[in-house]
Amino acid sequence: MVKKSSPKPGKHQSPDLDKINRILTLAKNTSPYYQQRIPTDYIDRIEDIQFIPVLTSDDLRKCSDQFPSPLLTRIPCSNYVFASGGTTGQPKIIYRSHEENDFNTTLLAKGLKIGGLSDEDIVANLLSAGNLYAGMLQFNQALEKIGCMILPIGDNVTHEILLKYARFFKVSAILAIPTQIISFAHYLEDKKISNVKIPRVITGGEQLYSSARQYLKKVLKVTIFQSTGYTSVDTGAIGYQSALCNGMTYHLHSDAQYLEILDQKTNLPVAPGEYGNIVVTSLTRTLMPLVRYAIGDAGRLLKKQCLCGSKDQLFELAGRGDERIRVGFVFITPELICSHITKIEGLSLHFQINVSLENYMDKITIIVESLQEKNNEPLLKNKLLKSLNTIKYLTEEAESKRIHPIEVIILKPNTIVRNPQTGKIRSIIDSRGQ
């Protein structure tokens, strides 16, 4: 049962329970928001955390309408302010003390180092900076802790300048979102520059699809693909990958986060191995506690241990809800569409899937940028349509009149709308609700 008073020291043994109760006590007694929201400042058992309401992105966004945020436990000073999720509306404002920020970058560095980055690397950081964005700042500080050479290039340089830096400094690793690296590879291919070699590519923020990896291996001679880790501006670092982690499998930063997997409908815990919504509680954040925060992803806890020897919990990330979308009676994914675009010479890997409603039926429109300003748009369109029409289950849906036939639109380079802050392209836009 949930209690209403704080425990005596030493009453329980679980390290996570101790840390959670310290955060609950602080939040309940000093944060105006949590004073009204959470029913207790202490729980008897770790399982009793389910009685604490889940904090959503919308909750966080509403708290961002006020300064200082009602989530805060004290008047902010000696702290950073970051913003996230402001592409389509009010951003979420995140506060971290200098000490909390330093700890977070230590976790990021830990993940990068375990993944193979070393002090011998020369790293080009292409992440965004400014406008309260955390990307470049956070990872520059993480790279400092690894001891490597850092080139804080950012996302606002031309490909010509990036090429100059890569050659002059003999860059061994690029840290960026996939959209940036793919654009650079397109530039090299278009200019027929084949003597550039970037051994390591470190990505986060977007999915790097397998067909895109093969493309980067060919153009940039990439031999190692590494993740920045499972992290968000809201929560900080959540998970990291060792060299033995495959795909979307991560180790939990167990000294920083308590992770739950909850049923999507009931918000109750699911059994180990089952998929559900990822909910995290920060075990270290005291300026702006995040108690049971639903980050917006799905995943599952894994029962196995990693062969790397780490005792940190393994979990598998299923991806955000917009990484696949239902049309008619079937699902499509960006990975599937990317694999077909890769086959067509003259098309870039910058694309978007738009699903709309026309005459009460779903309609899929694939929007793709060409590699060059001048292109044979009808030829490219027909080639891609011919390839997409080999996807049997989609053609069967169209023949059964459950969806419209796929439509393709070819655009000039750099014309698909990017996030003005990060440069990311939304992989799926579902406009059926409009």
C-alpha positions in Angstrom: 0.0 0.0 0.0 1.0 3.6 -0.5 2.0 5.4 2.7 1.6 9.1 3.5 4.7 9.7 5.5 8.4 9.4 5.0 10.3 6.3 6.1 12.9 6.0 8.7 16.5 5.6 7.4 17.4 2.0 6.6 13.8 0.7 6.6 14.3 -0.9 3.2 17.1 -2.3 1.2 16.4 -1.7 -2.5 18.7 1.0 -4.0 16.1 2.0 -6.6 13.4 2.2 -3.9 15.7 4.4 -1.7 16.4 6.7 -4.6 12.8 6.9 -5.7 11.7 7.8 -2.2 14.2 10.5 -2.0 12.9 12.0 -5.2 9.3 11.5 -4.1 10.0 13.3 -0.7 11.6 16.2 -2.5 8.9 16.5 -5.2 6.0 16.2 -2.8 7.3 18.7 -0.3 8.9 21.4 -2.6 7.4 21.3 -6.1 4.1 23.1 -6.5 3.0 20.8 -9.3 3.9 17.5 -7.5 2.3 18.7 -4.3 -1.0 18.6 -6.0 -0.4 15.6 -8.2 1.3 12.8 -6.3 -0.5 11.2 -3.3 2.6 10.3 -1.2 6.2 11.1 -0.5 7.0 7.5 0.2 6.2 4.0 -1.0 6.8 0.7 0.8 7.6 -1.4 -2.2 9.0 -0.7 -5.7 5.7 -2.1 -7.1 3.8 0.7 -5.4 5.2 3.2 -7.8 2.2 2.4 -10.0 0.0 4.5 -7.7 1.9 7.6 -8.8 0.2 9.2 -11.8 2.1 9.0 -15.1 3.5 12.3 -16.4 2.9 13.0 -20.1 4.4 15.2 -22.7 1.3 17.3 -22.6 1.6 17.7 -18.9 5.2 18.9 -19.3 4.2 21.3 -22.1 1.5 22.9 -19.9 4.0 23.4 -17.1 6.3 25.1 -19.7 3.7 27.9 -20.0 4.8 29.3 -16.7 8.1 30.7 -15.5 9.4 29.4 -13.3 7.8 26.1 -14.0 5.6 24.6 -11.2 7.6 21.4 -11.6 10.7 23.0 -10.1 11.6 22.3 -6.5 13.5 25.6 -6.0 14.1 28.9 -7.7 16.3 28.1 -10.7 19.9 29.3 -10.6 23.2 27.8 -11.7 21.3 25.9 -14.3 20.8 25.2 -18.0 17.5 25.7 -19.8 16.8 23.5 -22.8 13.7 23.2 -25.1 12.4 20.2 -26.9 9.4 19.3 -29.1 8.7 22.7 -30.4 8.3 21.9 -34.1 4.5 22.1 -34.2 3.7 24.2 -31.2 4.6 25.1 -27.6 8.0 23.5 -26.7 8.7 21.7 -23.5 11.1 23.7 -21.3 13.6 21.6 -19.4 15.7 22.8 -16.4 18.9 21.1 -15.3 21.4 22.3 -12.7 25.0 22.5 -13.8 25.8 19.4 -11.7 22.9 17.5 -13.3 24.0 18.5 -16.7 27.6 17.4 -16.0 26.3 14.0 -14.8 24.2 13.6 -17.9 27.2 14.3 -20.2 29.2 11.8 -18.2 26.5 9.2 -19.0 26.6 10.2 -22.7 30.4 9.8 -22.7 30.1 6.4 -21.0 27.9 5.2 -23.8 30.1 6.6 -26.6 33.2 5.1 -25.0 31.6 1.7 -24.5 30.5 1.8 -28.1 34.1 2.1 -29.2 34.9 5.9 -29.5 38.3 6.7 -28.0 40.7 9.6 -27.3 42.5 8.8 -30.6 39.4 9.8 -32.6 38.9 13.1 -34.5 35.2 13.8 -34.3 33.2 16.2 -36.4 30.1 17.3 -34.4 27.4 18.3 -36.8 24.6 18.6 -34.3 22.5 21.8 -34.0 23.3 24.5 -31.5 21.5 27.6 -30.3 17.8 28.3 -29.7 17.9 26.4 -26.4 18.8 23.2 -28.3 20.9 20.8 -26.3 22.5 18.7 -29.0 25.9 20.2 -29.8 26.5 21.5 -26.3 25.7 18.2 -24.6 27.8 16.0 -26.9 30.7 18.4 -27.0 30.9 18.1 -23.3 30.6 14.3 -23.6 33.4 14.2 -26.2 35.6 16.3 -23.8 35.3 13.5 -21.2 36.4 10.9 -23.8 39.5 13.1 -24.6 39.2 13.0 -28.4 39.8 15.9 -30.8 36.5 17.8 -31.3 35.5 19.8 -34.4 32.3 21.7 -33.4 31.2 22.2 -36.9 27.4 22.3 -36.4 24.6 22.0 -38.9 25.0 25.3 -40.8 28.1 24.8 -42.9 28.1 24.0 -46.6 29.1 20.5 -47.8 32.2 22.1 -49.4 33.4 23.3 -46.0 32.6 20.0 -44.4 34.6 18.2 -47.0 37.5 20.6 -46.4 37.5 19.9 -42.7 37.1 16.2 -43.2 40.2 16.1 -45.4 42.4 18.6 -43.6 41.8 17.1 -40.1 41.5 13.5 -41.3 38.2 13.1 -39.5 37.7 9.6 -38.2 34.1 10.0 -36.9 31.0 12.1 -37.7 28.4 12.7 -35.0 25.1 13.8 -36.6 21.5 13.0 -37.4 21.1 10.6 -40.4 19.6 13.4 -42.6 22.9 15.4 -42.4 25.2 12.5 -43.2 23.1 11.2 -46.1 23.1 14.7 -47.5 26.9 14.9 -47.3 27.1 11.5 -49.0 24.7 12.7 -51.8 27.0 15.7 -52.3 30.1 13.5 -52.7 28.3 11.2 -55.1 27.0 14.1 -57.2 30.5 15.6 -57.4 32.0 12.2 -58.1 34.3 12.5 -55.1 35.3 9.0 -54.1 38.4 9.4 -52.0 36.7 10.4 -48.7 36.7 7.9 -45.9 34.8 8.3 -42.6 35.4 5.1 -40.6 32.8 5.8 -37.9 29.4 7.3 -38.1 27.5 8.1 -34.8 23.8 8.9 -35.2 20.8 9.7 -33.1 17.5 11.5 -33.3 16.3 9.6 -36.4 16.3 6.0 -37.6 19.2 5.1 -39.9 17.6 2.4 -42.1 19.6 -0.6 -43.2 19.5 0.4 -46.9 20.9 3.8 -45.9 23.7 2.1 -44.0 24.6 0.2 -47.1 24.6 3.5 -49.1 27.0 5.1 -46.5 29.3 2.1 -46.6 29.6 2.6 -50.3 30.1 6.3 -50.5 31.8 7.2 -47.2 33.5 3.8 -46.6 31.9 3.6 -43.2 33.0 0.5 -41.3 31.4 1.2 -37.8 27.9 2.5 -37.1 27.4 3.7 -33.6 24.4 5.1 -31.6 24.5 8.2 -29.6 22.5 6.2 -27.1 18.8 6.3 -26.1 18.3 9.8 -24.9 16.0 12.8 -25.0 16.2 16.4 -24.0 13.4 15.8 -21.5 14.9 12.9 -19.6 18.6 13.0 -20.4 20.5 9.8 -21.1 18.4 6.6 -20.7 20.3 3.8 -22.4 23.6 3.0 -24.1 24.8 0.3 -26.5 27.8 -1.8 -26.1 29.6 -3.2 -29.2 27.5 -6.4 -28.8 24.1 -4.7 -28.7 22.2 -5.1 -32.0 19.7 -2.9 -33.6 17.4 -1.3 -31.0 18.7 -3.1 -27.9 20.1 -0.9 -25.1 21.5 -1.1 -21.6 19.7 1.0 -19.1 21.7 3.7 -17.3 20.6 2.1 -14.1 22.4 4.7 -11.9 20.3 7.4 -13.4 16.9 6.1 -14.5 14.2 3.7 -13.2 12.4 2.2 -16.2 8.9 0.7 -16.4 7.1 -0.9 -19.4 3.4 -0.2 -19.1 0.3 -1.5 -20.9 -0.8 1.1 -23.5 -4.4 1.0 -22.3 -4.3 0.4 -18.6 -0.9 2.0 -17.6 -0.2 -1.2 -15.6 3.1 -3.0 -15.8 3.4 -5.7 -18.5 5.3 -9.0 -18.0 9.0 -9.1 -18.9 9.4 -9.6 -22.6 6.1 -7.9 -23.5 5.9 -4.6 -25.3 4.4 -1.5 -23.8 4.9 2.2 -23.3 8.3 3.3 -21.8 8.0 5.3 -18.6 11.1 6.6 -16.8 11.7 8.1 -13.4 14.9 10.1 -13.0 16.8 8.9 -9.9 19.1 12.0 -9.8 17.2 15.1 -11.0 16.3 17.3 -8.1 15.8 20.8 -9.7 13.1 19.5 -12.0 12.2 16.0 -11.0 10.7 13.7 -13.6 8.5 11.1 -11.9 7.0 8.4 -14.1 7.5 10.3 -17.4 6.0 8.7 -20.5 8.6 9.5 -23.1 6.5 8.5 -26.1 8.3 5.3 -27.1 7.4 1.7 -26.9 9.7 -1.1 -25.8 10.2 -4.2 -23.7 12.5 -5.5 -21.0 14.7 -8.4 -22.0 15.4 -11.3 -19.7 18.8 -12.1 -21.1 22.1 -10.5 -20.1 24.5 -9.0 -22.7 27.7 -10.9 -23.5 29.6 -7.7 -22.9 29.4 -8.4 -19.2 27.4 -5.4 -18.1 24.9 -6.0 -15.4 22.7 -3.1 -16.5 19.2 -4.1 -17.5 18.8 -4.8 -21.3 15.7 -3.4 -23.0 14.6 -3.2 -26.6 13.2 -0.1 -28.1 10.3 -0.7 -30.5 10.4 2.9 -31.9 8.0 5.7 -31.9 4.5 5.3 -33.1 5.2 7.2 -36.3 7.8 4.6 -37.3 5.1 2.6 -38.9 1.6 3.4 -40.0 -1.6 1.4 -40.8 -3.2 1.8 -44.2 -6.2 -0.2 -45.0 -5.6 -3.5 -43.2 -1.8 -3.5 -43.4 1.2 -1.5 -42.0 4.0 0.2 -43.9 7.3 1.5 -42.5 9.9 4.0 -43.7 12.4 1.1 -43.7 10.4 -0.6 -46.4 10.0 2.5 -48.5 13.7 3.4 -48.2 14.7 -0.1 -49.5 12.9 0.6 -52.7 14.1 4.2 -53.1 17.7 3.0 -52.8 17.2 1.0 -56.0 16.5 4.0 -58.1 19.5 5.9 -59.4 19.0 9.7 -59.3 16.8 9.6 -56.1 18.1 10.8 -52.7 17.3 9.0 -49.5 15.4 12.1 -48.2 11.8 11.1 -48.3 8.5 11.3 -46.5 5.4 9.1 -46.3 2.1 11.1 -46.4 -1.1 9.2 -45.6 -4.3 11.1 -46.3 -8.0 10.3 -46.7 -9.6 10.6 -50.1 -13.2 9.5 -50.7 -13.2 7.7 -47.4 -10.2 5.5 -48.4 -6.5 5.8 -47.3 -4.1 7.2 -49.8 -0.3 6.8 -49.6 1.9 9.5 -51.2 5.6 9.0 -51.2 7.5 12.3 -51.5 11.1 11.9 -52.5 13.9 14.4 -53.3 16.0 13.9 -56.4 19.8 14.2 -56.2 20.0 17.0 -58.8 18.1 20.1 -59.6 17.6 19.1 -63.2 16.1 15.6 -63.3 13.9 13.5 -65.5 11.0 13.6 -63.1 8.5 11.4 -65.0 11.2 8.7 -65.5 12.2 8.7 -61.8 8.5 8.6 -60.8 7.7 5.7 -63.0 10.8 3.7 -61.9 9.9 4.2 -58.2 6.2 3.3 -58.8 7.2 0.2 -60.6 9.4 -0.9 -57.7 6.8 0.0 -55.0 4.1 -1.9 -56.9 6.1 -5.1 -56.3 5.0 -4.8 -52.6 2.4 -7.5 -52.9 0.3 -6.8 -49.8 0.0 -3.1 -50.8 -1.1 -3.9 -54.4 -3.6 -6.4 -53.0 -5.0 -3.7 -50.7 -5.4 -1.4 -53.7 -7.0 -4.1 -55.9 -9.4 -4.8 -53.1 -10.4 -1.1 -53.0 -9.3 -0.7 -49.4 -6.7 1.9 -50.2 -5.9 4.0 -53.3 -3.0 3.1 -55.5 0.3 4.5 -54.3 1.2 8.0 -55.6 4.8 9.3 -56.0 5.9 12.9 -56.0 9.5 13.8 -57.0 10.8 17.1 -55.6 14.1 19.0 -56.1 16.9 18.7 -53.5 16.3 20.2 -50.1 12.6 21.0 -50.6 11.0 18.6 -48.1 10.4 20.6 -45.0 13.0 20.1 -42.2 12.7 20.9 -38.6 14.1 24.4 -38.4 15.9 23.6 -35.1 17.4 20.2 -35.8 17.2 19.6 -39.5 15.3 16.4 -39.1 12.7 15.2 -41.7 9.5 13.8 -40.3 9.4 10.3 -41.8 5.6 9.9 -41.7 2.8 12.5 -41.8 -0.7 11.2 -41.1 -3.1 13.9 -42.3 -6.3 11.7 -42.2 -7.5 13.5 -39.1 -7.6 16.8 -41.1 
